[in-house]
Amino acid sequence: MSGVIQIQIAKGLLEKFLGELIADITIDIEDPRIFAKLRDGSRLYIQFNDHDQYSYSVIFSDGRILCPQELYPCQPSTRRSCAPSPSPR
């Protein structure tokens, strides 16, 4: 099934099951991908290809995310860049 058909089906399902939570939804037929902005400010990206594969991302915050040390161990010279930043108040 083509990515374009899959993205159209996914858009319909999002509108059916999450319709009241969605503030805006955009579909890109050329890529094919969906971008949905939810009423709480979260964003949802879904992308399909022509090989029945998909990917998705859910973004809950615009805050900066620093590298977790368990995934990207810091080098001694860069330890400061991996330290958590203080929360803005």
N, C-alpha and C positions, 0 to 999 in steps of 0.2 A: 504494500500500500504506500502511496506517495506521501511525502512529508506534508504537502499542502492539504491533502484529505485528512491526515491525522490531526493537523493543527486546527482545522475547522471542526472536527469532532470534539477535540479537547476544549475548544472555546465554548461549544454548546454545553458540554458537561460542567465547565466552570460556572457558566451563567445559571445552569439549572440548580447546582448544589451549593454554590457560594454567592449567588446573585445578590443577596442582601448585604454581603460583606464587601462587594467590589465597588469601588468608587469610579474606576476607569479601566477599560480594557482595550488594548491595541493589538492588532494582529499584523504580522509582517509576512506576506505570502512568499516573497522572494527568498527569505532566509531559511525556512519557515519557523517563526517563533511567535510566542504570545508574551506580552507584558501586561500584567494586571497590577494595578495599585489598589490596595485594600483600604477601607475606611480608617483603619487604625494606623495607617502610614506604612505598613509592611508592603513589600513588593514581591511579586512572584514572576519568575521567568521560566518559560517552558520552550524547549527547542526540539524539533524532530528532524530526522533525515529520511532518505528514501530506502533505508535498510532496516526499517522497523526498530530503530534505536531512538532514544530520547534522553534529554538531560533536563534537570530543573535546578533552580536556585531560589531560595527564599531568603529575603533580606529583611531583617527586623529592625535595623538601626542604621543611621548614617554615621554613627561614631566610628572612629578609627580602630581597626583591629590590629593588634601587634602580634608578632609571631610567638606562638607558645613554645617554650623551651623544650618540651618533650618531643615536638615535631622538628624543630630547627634549633639544635643546640647552638648556643652563642659561642663565638670565638672570644678569647680574653679581651681582644682589642675592641670588640663591638658589644660587650656586655650591656652597656648603657642603652643601646638601641632596642634590646629585647626586654628590658625591664618594663613592668606595667606602668602606664602613665597615670598620674593622679586623676581622680574623677573631678570633672568640673562642677562647681557648686554655685 
